[in-house]
Amino acid sequence: MTVVKDAPDLAALQQRAAQRAADRAGGADRLRGHIVCDGLVRIFATEGVEVVALQGLDLVVDRGDLVAIVGASGSGKSTVLNILSGLDTPTAGIARVAGYDLLTMSARKRLRYRRHTVGFVWQQTGRNLLPYLSARENVELPMRLAGRGGRAGRQRATELLEMVGVGYCADRRPGQMSGGEQQRVAVAVAVANDPEVLFADEPTGELDEATAAEVFAALRTINAELGVTVVVVTHDPQVASQVRRTVAIRDGRTASEVHRTARVGADGVEELVTEEYAVLDRAGRMQLPAGFVDALALRDRVKLTLEPDHVQVRSGDERGRSE
């Protein structure tokens, strides 16, 4: 005999789902943001072999956000960063930053975009600073190239170095600074020309935990004081404790997000709450976080049960269970 559990109001659920699908199809809300990737594809072809680095990635970052993009080697995170920073061109999809369409930009507009709209911090400290210039001179250089040097540029450079906590390094050359100090100076260099967005590629990859925390503190200060949208790409999932939102990429797609918010508890004490979300694409596909899959030993297929306000996901392996 088949036992049928009381079903939720499936008609109502399906109606709400249809409305949400219609809203997504309209695209107005989904494509609003300071940074927008929609169905982003990047295919690399060498010697007749094609490698799909991005397989329809979706991402929206609001103006003024501080976001970390995390993923293992080969996940596609570096490809996303290269596209958003104007160093690479996507194969298909939508990629927009601060109103710039990164698929159709001319070479002249791309150069202007990279000089004035975005700033960049590399992982390797040696790529960020000129070794024969002092910290202040390194920060002044982008402003001089943009025709904004002189006394005002020098004062601005001093202010930025103070803002990221290395004002005492103003007259030191990179070789006279620690790795963490160099990276904080690099953050000041990256925002010297008042960009709207700052991208950082593994900015703490060569630093110890305490020094890395200082670099992230500098990024948070820049984000809060200047209103710059900050996107950090890293392989370290522990970075979630340093930023408000972490986006995980797996196999060239957005897999999950972690949000950290400050809330006041019943006892009146402020506490940090961390919540993890799976990301649905327009086809309704999602990837379960690896930690969840491992904890429940999920494999091959899972059993889904539709409830009025949620979906249950259980192991589909019934072998070894008693009747």
Rosetta blueprint (number, residue, H / E / L):
1 M L
2 T L
3 V L
4 V L
5 K L
6 D L
7 A L
8 P L
9 D L
10 L H
11 A H
12 A H
13 L H
14 Q H
15 Q H
16 R H
17 A H
18 A H
19 Q H
20 R H
21 A H
22 A H
23 D H
24 R H
25 A H
26 G H
27 G L
28 A L
29 D L
30 R L
31 L L
32 R L
33 G L
34 H L
35 I E
36 V E
37 C E
38 D E
39 G E
40 L E
41 V E
42 R E
43 I E
44 F E
45 A E
46 T E
47 E L
48 G L
49 V E
50 E E
51 V E
52 V E
53 A E
54 L E
55 Q E
56 G E
57 L E
58 D E
59 L E
60 V E
61 V E
62 D L
63 R L
64 G L
65 D L
66 L E
67 V E
68 A E
69 I E
70 V E
71 G L
72 A L
73 S L
74 G L
75 S L
76 G L
77 K H
78 S H
79 T H
80 V H
81 L H
82 N H
83 I H
84 L H
85 S L
86 G L
87 L L
88 D L
89 T L
90 P L
91 T L
92 A E
93 G E
94 I E
95 A E
96 R E
97 V E
98 A L
99 G L
100 Y E
101 D E
102 L L
103 L L
104 T L
105 M L
106 S L
107 A H
108 R H
109 K H
110 R H
111 L H
112 R H
113 Y H
114 R H
115 R H
116 H H
117 T H
118 V E
119 G E
120 F E
121 V E
122 W L
123 Q L
124 Q L
125 T H
126 G H
127 R H
128 N H
129 L L
130 L L
131 P L
132 Y L
133 L L
134 S L
135 A H
136 R H
137 E H
138 N H
139 V H
140 E H
141 L H
142 P H
143 M H
144 R H
145 L H
146 A L
147 G L
148 R L
149 G L
150 G H
151 R H
152 A H
153 G H
154 R H
155 Q H
156 R H
157 A H
158 T H
159 E H
160 L H
161 L H
162 E H
163 M H
164 V L
165 G L
166 V L
167 G H
168 Y H
169 C H
170 A L
171 D L
172 R L
173 R L
174 P H
175 G H
176 Q H
177 M L
178 S L
179 G H
180 G H
181 E H
182 Q H
183 Q H
184 R H
185 V H
186 A H
187 V H
188 A H
189 V H
190 A H
191 V L
192 A L
193 N L
194 D L
195 P L
196 E L
197 V E
198 L E
199 F E
200 A E
201 D E
202 E L
203 P L
204 T L
205 G L
206 E L
207 L L
208 D L
209 E H
210 A H
211 T H
212 A H
213 A H
214 E H
215 V H
216 F H
217 A H
218 A H
219 L H
220 R H
221 T H
222 I H
223 N H
224 A H
225 E H
226 L H
227 G L
228 V L
229 T E
230 V E
231 V E
232 V E
233 V E
234 T E
235 H L
236 D L
237 P H
238 Q H
239 V H
240 A H
241 S H
242 Q L
243 V L
244 R L
245 R E
246 T E
247 V E
248 A E
249 I E
250 R E
251 D L
252 G L
253 R E
254 T E
255 A E
256 S E
257 E E
258 V E
259 H E
260 R E
261 T E
262 A E
263 R E
264 V E
265 G L
266 A L
267 D L
268 G L
269 V L
270 E E
271 E E
272 L E
273 V E
274 T E
275 E E
276 E E
277 Y E
278 A E
279 V L
280 L L
281 D L
282 R L
283 A L
284 G L
285 R L
286 M L
287 Q L
288 L L
289 P L
290 A H
291 G H
292 F H
293 V H
294 D H
295 A H
296 L L
297 A L
298 L L
299 R L
300 D L
301 R L
302 V E
303 K E
304 L E
305 T E
306 L E
307 E L
308 P L
309 D L
310 H L
311 V E
312 Q E
313 V E
314 R E
315 S E
316 G L
317 D L
318 E L
319 R L
320 G L
321 R L
322 S L
323 E L
